[in-house]
Amino acid sequence: MDLSPLQSQLVNLKTQKNAVILAHYYQRPEIQQIADHVGDSLELSRKASESIAEILVFCGVHFMAETAKILNPNCKVLIPDLEAGCSLADSCAVLDFVQMRKSHPDHLAVSYINCSAEIKAHSDYICTSSNAVKIINSFPRDQKIIFAPDRNLGEYLIRETGREMVLWDGACAVHEAFSVQKLIELVQSYPSAKILAHPESKSEILKIAHFTGSTSAMIRYITESSADKFLIGTEAGILHQMKELAPEKTLIPIPTKEDTTCACSECAYMKVNTLQKVLQCLETESPEIILDPLVSSLALVPIRRMLQLS
Amino acid sequence: MATALYLAKLRPEIQIRLMDKSGGLQSATRLAQGGLAAVQLPHDSFEAHVKDTLEAGHYQNRPEAVWEVISRAPEIINDLSNWGVRWDRDESDKLHLGLEGGHSYPRIVHQADHSGKTIHEHLTFELEKHKNINPIAPGLVRDLWIKDSKCIGVIVWREDSSQEICLQARHVILATGGSGAIFPRTTNPPSATGDGLAMGIRAGVKTAGLHWIQFHPTVLLNSGDDRAFLLTEALRGAGAYVVNSSGRRFLFDSLPKGELAPRDLICSAIWNEITLNPGQMVYLDCRHFPKGKLHREFPQVSSLCSQVNLDPEKVPLPILPAAHYQCGGIIADRWGKTSLPGLFAIGEVAHTGLHGSNRLASNSLTEALVYAKNAASYLANQSLTQKQEVLAEQIKQIFSLEIPEDNSPSYPWKDLLFDHFIRKTPPGSALLRDIRLRLQILNLGVNRGIYSSKTLQERNLLQVYLELFNSMQASNHHDLHYQEN
């Protein structure tokens, strides 16, 4: 693989500083190319907790870098741009969440990993889209559950597990934007294609999807499937990884309502990070993720439970 | 300590356990410079001392408490003498009586300007003579142990072994002092984090007058040290000026009496001067004093200034207001009993009603000793044959949180506190939300067994802060601290 001058510079600096770069599937392809590990939030969490590097550069959104810091508090965790937020994580206000817990005192709180460190601290379990079903099924059948912050994922989990759950009314702005109308048009153009959706997607899309699963589960589905055309209902950035792993398959992104010209769903926050910013952040060792030690220790408890169960 | 001594004398068979997070080293009593106000007949009268106390307290006092303390102050002086405390006396061996602001007669019994230290040392020495009083144990009391709406002991955090231990007791006495540490500057020792008040509040004990915080207007600005050095009010009485950076005596802008106005109004005026004019400093100027006067009449101020390399004869002294005394607290009756059965409160943590909304100088040590003696005589009359279920000592292992010094939480809201309490500006909703959020995390830490001495004390500070604020909002705005508006 040929590296650009900027990429080579980054790779050298990384070695020199004993740093590790973790990148999410949704990051720009040029960042994924120079990353030490590329994965979804669960895989990257594991990599972060196992890492013995002095510096972790987390190319993703804020809550992911926070999770890395919680799992590896002695490691310096850098994020190329502090503005890289997550609409879903931002949708869950701590005071309201605590209030919700207070009004359901006998419920266990399971929170999707896309939430702030404070929400994690106030939760009993953390889950990702790839292990949520498994974690919920590990509880006794009559266990009452609060699920936060993603309502779409929560509804999917209620259907999958048959459990009753109190749902936090939060949503991912990107997944929300999928237009059912555009999808129908697309399905008519590619009648043989398999429809793949992320569990965070709206229930209208989930209903017609052939397969619903996490990012890594989708990749597995594509590589193992006999079909050759796929409609993918998730971030466009994921296609890079999928195309590399399945070069012979045709992958078509499902368009969003807002942006029909590029016909793909892009998480604006994910694209905030650029190679230039990654280089600059490693050079200056800032911005750094700083967490209160108490919040960090409290948040570690439910994350550990998740890692043990998955 | 005094309660233990009084009780040990009455009932030597009762086992008394003392708990002090600082191991008996830190105490506001030790810092008391004045002494104990105690009427010496026939020149002075109880009526006059009562009147002075009520006036200072803006008639928010409970008259029964005022009479109780004032009429028994001479008896307390006698008790202290019996414990070996020696007082300053004149040539004819009569007690030397000091005069302080707000008192209409000289009636302050004292030993030089370190009465509190002497008393503390003698009490500590006396304690060691009693076999039934266990030496002060290390550990921070985390919370009261409550069962069936009764206080049955305390839950102690032992940092050395990372354990939480439940200790059972027939009676628990809070003597934890004030909560000056919630303010950015205080004359209290750093240990004054309102622990007793906070655990009482968490247990639902009734409180009163929490927002009656007494501020001292002229505390030497000593950068880098949270604890403030008092510049006695007598300096203003002797003619010192309060000036701003340009040397102007700005107090006269709003206060016709200038430097001789009541201390709460001076606090407001100084605080306004500083906060409304960025970069402005306020000083106490003694440069016009006759040469040698300071050294002669205010030796403590002189030596203090030389310690921080300031010469008051040559430069004006930088000052700021600082939190001084908590006049309200946990409501305690004549016997020190609180609204929670089994729990007593003595001293600054208690609200007996003596001080009203503003404490008269040198009344607090007397108050603590009077109620310590009352509580002891009440406890001595309690039957110990009464059956009591003995609960097993419970020990829980805690995840001891290690917080590096440089990573300690900062309190951006601390400076705002002066605004709330001196200028009476209510805190913004964002600030209150942040404090509630932090308190929730701290409580969660306690519930999940993840904490440290630092987070426990921070939890107490924030708990007290919220209650102070609630109390301020609930008050009818008639008390002394609201005069400005």
Contacts between the chains, C-beta under 8 A, distances in Angstrom:
chain1	res1	chain2	res2	distance
A	94	B	437	5.5
A	94	B	440	7.6
A	95	B	433	6.3
A	95	B	436	6.6
A	95	B	437	6.2
A	95	B	440	7.9
A	98	B	440	5.4
A	118	B	437	7.1
A	118	B	441	6.9
A	121	B	441	6.1
A	121	B	444	6.4
A	122	B	440	7.5
A	122	B	441	8.0
A	122	B	444	6.5
A	292	B	409	6.4
A	292	B	441	7.7
A	293	B	401	5.9
A	293	B	402	7.2
A	293	B	403	5.0
A	293	B	404	7.9
A	293	B	407	6.4
A	294	B	401	6.0
A	294	B	403	7.7
A	294	B	441	6.1
A	294	B	442	7.0
A	294	B	445	5.3
A	294	B	450	6.9
A	294	B	451	7.5
A	294	B	455	5.6
A	295	B	441	5.8
A	297	B	399	6.8
A	297	B	401	5.9
A	297	B	445	7.7
A	297	B	450	5.0
A	298	B	441	6.8
A	298	B	444	5.8
A	298	B	445	6.2
A	298	B	448	6.4
A	298	B	450	5.9
A	301	B	448	6.7
A	301	B	450	7.9
